[in-house]
């Protein structure tokens, strides 16, 4: 059974990213275990000297979680045409390590538009050496209109795209 870490890029506890990851987790049933990391606010600000010489204990633990995962799923919105700052901070803490090298990664960018943030996240992860494939990189525009008040994905095309994404990710 595969272990997947799902990193939520949103700072909001009731975000579309959370709802998408919950939907994907339901699709897994017994084929994989999914661990959700949604504590980006708890990560200290990136310090390049500490990153190399003496990373904080929570960064050492986070790097180990990423290293041990069979697959990493990142589900995020776009903030101001970019990667959200908390997610970028997490990625910066990993630059001095090899935890992303050849790591199978799936990206779901779900936002009002999301095009620039999606492209930027792909570029960052490729720079870190992550293994990203076109079929494990999903960009969902207009997400707020595709999820109802209870958090259910109402748009058939989005639901189908997410299920296909997850099959390719596994």
Phi, psi and omega in degrees: 000131181281148174254125181242131170258127178254115179263121179269120183276352181273145176274351182270133181291336182247043187277164173299325179299317176299316183294322178294315180296322176298317177300313180296322178297321177296327181287335182294324186050248183251014184274345179196161174254133182244125176252125182263125174251110181229034183246043181300330180294339183273351181279130179295159176299141182300135175227112185298327179291312178298323183303323182270312189274319184204074181295145176302153184302324180291333177284319176301315180295317180296315177301320180293319178299316178295314180302318184282340181292144174285326183216145173244132176246127176245122178239121190210153168274181171251133176244123178048051177061030184209180174286135177305145187300322180296320178292317178299319178301314178302314181295322179297322178296342183262356183300320183278010180236179178245020186297334181269349185300117180061015179285125175297124184229137172245140181237130169238115173254117182234114187203183175299311174242285173088355186299312183290317178297321179297313180296320180295317179296319176300315181297316179298312182294324175296322177297324179282352177094010180294152179265099179246134177243155179304324182282352176246029177225106187241129180245119181244113177273150174064040188299324183300330179277356184253357179236132181276180184297335179271359179093006181275139177282116185265341184274119183299318181296321178293316179299315179296317179297320179294320180293319177295317177305311183295322178298318179290325180295322179281000000 
